Amino acid sequence: MKTNEYNVDHALQVAIEMERMGKTFYESLAMGCGDSPRIAALAADLAKAETRHIGFFKQMLSELSSSKRGPQLTPKEVYEAARELRVEIIPGPSAVLNAVLTSDIKKALEMAIDMESASVAYYKQLSLNTKPEDAEILTRIIEEENKHLEALRQRRADKETV
């Protein structure tokens, strides 16, 4: 996906898709961590946070003025965006397997932090090619993702968590 092809409406549609993928990823991680209740609990919490983000971004999308609205992404555009997000943002199977097999909560947190950091970087890159009047929307997405990222970093710093 080329960032200059998407307006703020498309950016929000992609953000919603990214959150759905993150939710599915964290739910799958939680289910696959039966032997590690701490990682399963962390992943379940992260899936809930992604659900909240979906609602937040849907609300932002519904509040867009008609002048900022674009067409609904086509299934092909959604597929292409999802493919790019899986490659650039969602952790690969080996990272997940390593965290689960070793029951290492630190690795699971690092994996989540890396994913959220990549998400923030993605939106920052997208904002470079956005009209100034649309920058506020992307800034709100980035702020929301940064809150999630900071919560994860705080959890990593908490000695009881790790």
C-alpha positions in Angstrom: 0.0 0.0 0.0 1.4 3.3 -1.0 0.7 5.9 1.7 0.0 8.7 -0.7 -2.9 6.7 -2.2 -5.0 7.0 1.0 -6.9 9.8 2.5 -7.8 10.1 6.2 -10.9 8.0 5.6 -8.9 5.2 4.2 -6.3 5.6 7.0 -9.1 5.0 9.5 -10.4 2.0 7.6 -6.9 0.5 7.6 -6.6 1.3 11.3 -9.8 -0.6 12.0 -8.5 -3.5 10.0 -5.1 -3.4 11.8 -6.9 -3.5 15.2 -9.0 -6.4 14.1 -5.8 -8.3 13.1 -4.2 -7.4 16.4 -7.2 -8.6 18.3 -7.2 -11.9 16.4 -3.4 -12.2 16.9 -3.7 -11.6 20.7 -6.8 -13.9 21.0 -4.8 -16.7 19.2 -1.8 -16.1 21.4 -4.0 -16.3 24.6 -5.6 -19.6 23.4 -2.2 -21.0 22.5 -0.7 -20.3 25.9 -2.5 -22.8 28.1 0.7 -23.8 29.8 1.6 -20.2 30.5 -1.3 -18.4 32.3 0.6 -15.2 32.7 1.1 -14.9 28.9 -2.5 -16.0 28.3 -3.7 -13.3 30.6 -1.5 -10.6 29.0 -2.7 -11.6 25.6 -6.3 -11.6 26.7 -5.8 -8.1 28.1 -4.2 -6.9 24.9 -7.1 -8.4 22.8 -9.5 -6.3 24.9 -7.5 -3.2 24.3 -7.6 -3.9 20.6 -11.4 -4.2 20.8 -11.5 -0.8 22.5 -9.4 0.6 19.7 -11.7 -0.8 17.1 -14.6 1.1 18.7 -12.6 4.3 19.1 -11.5 4.3 15.4 -15.0 3.4 14.2 -16.3 6.4 16.2 -13.7 8.6 14.6 -14.7 7.3 11.2 -18.3 8.0 11.8 -17.5 11.6 12.9 -15.7 12.4 9.7 -17.2 15.3 7.8 -18.6 14.4 4.3 -15.7 16.4 2.8 -13.2 13.9 4.3 -15.2 10.8 3.4 -13.9 8.6 0.6 -15.2 5.3 -0.8 -15.2 2.2 1.2 -12.1 0.2 0.7 -12.6 -2.6 -1.8 -12.0 -6.2 -0.7 -8.8 -6.2 -2.8 -7.6 -3.0 -1.0 -8.4 -4.5 2.4 -6.5 -7.7 1.4 -3.5 -5.7 0.3 -3.5 -3.6 3.4 -3.8 -6.7 5.6 -1.0 -8.4 3.7 1.3 -5.4 4.3 0.4 -5.2 8.0 1.1 -8.9 8.5 4.5 -8.5 7.0 5.4 -5.2 8.7 3.6 -5.2 12.0 2.3 -8.5 13.2 5.0 -10.7 14.8 6.0 -13.7 12.9 5.3 -17.3 13.9 8.8 -18.0 15.2 8.6 -15.0 17.6 5.3 -16.2 18.9 6.4 -19.8 19.2 9.6 -18.8 21.1 7.6 -16.8 23.6 5.0 -19.5 24.1 7.4 -22.5 24.3 9.6 -20.8 26.8 6.7 -19.4 28.8 8.6 -16.1 28.8 6.4 -13.2 29.8 9.2 -10.8 29.0 9.4 -12.1 25.4 5.7 -11.8 25.0 5.7 -8.2 26.3 8.6 -7.4 24.0 6.7 -8.9 21.1 3.6 -6.8 21.9 5.8 -3.7 22.3 7.5 -4.3 19.0 4.1 -4.7 17.3 2.7 -1.5 18.8 5.9 0.4 18.0 5.6 -0.7 14.4 2.0 0.4 14.4 2.9 3.9 15.6 5.7 4.1 13.0 3.3 3.1 10.3 0.8 5.9 11.2 3.6 8.4 11.5 4.8 7.5 8.0 1.2 7.7 6.7 0.9 11.2 8.3 3.9 12.5 6.3 1.7 12.3 3.1 -1.5 13.7 4.6 -3.0 17.0 4.0 -2.5 19.4 7.0 -6.3 19.4 7.7 -6.2 15.6 8.0 -3.2 15.5 10.2 -5.3 15.9 13.3 -7.1 12.6 12.7 -3.8 10.7 12.3 -2.4 12.4 15.3 -5.4 11.1 17.3 -4.7 7.5 16.0 -1.0 7.9 16.9 -1.9 9.2 20.4 -4.2 6.3 21.0 -1.6 3.8 19.9 1.1 5.5 22.0 -1.2 5.2 25.1 -1.3 1.4 24.5 2.5 1.3 23.9 3.2 3.3 27.1 0.9 0.9 29.1 2.9 -2.0 27.7 6.2 -0.4 28.6 4.9 0.4 32.1 3.9 -3.2 32.5 7.4 -4.3 31.4 8.9 -2.0 34.0 6.7 -3.3 36.7 8.8 -5.9 38.6 5.7 -8.0 39.5 4.6 -8.4 35.9 7.9 -9.8 34.6 
